[in-house]
Amino acid sequence: MPFVAPFLAGLLTVPVARRVAKPLARGIVKTSIGIAAGARRAAHAVGEEFQDIAAEVTAEMAAARLVADVEVPEQGTPARGAVPAATGPAATGPDARAR
C-alpha cells in the first residue's frame, strides 16, 4: 500500500494549502487591480497633458498665421487681403458714405 502515505499527506496539506492559497491569491488580485487603476489614472493624466500641449501649439500656430497675414507691407505694395480703395466718380458720388 504505497499509495496510502501520499494520500494521507494530501489530506493533511489540502486544508492548509487552502487557508494559505486563498488569501495569497486574493492579495495578488487586489494588488493587480490597484496597479491597473494607478496605471489608468497615470495614462489619463498624460493624455490630458498631451491635449493641453496640442492646444497650446494650435493657438501658437494660429497666432503666427494671424501675424503673418497682418504684416506691414512695403510702401506701394498692397497688404495681403487688403481691399483696394475705390477711385473715380463712384467714390465721391452722393452714396459714397453708404459704402
Protein Blocks (a to p, Z undefined) as FASTA:
>chain_A
ZZlmmmmmmmmmmmmmmmmmmmmmmmmmmmmmmmmmmmmmmmmmmmmmmmmmmmmmmmmm
mmmmmmmmmpccdehiacehiacddedjklmmmklmmZZ
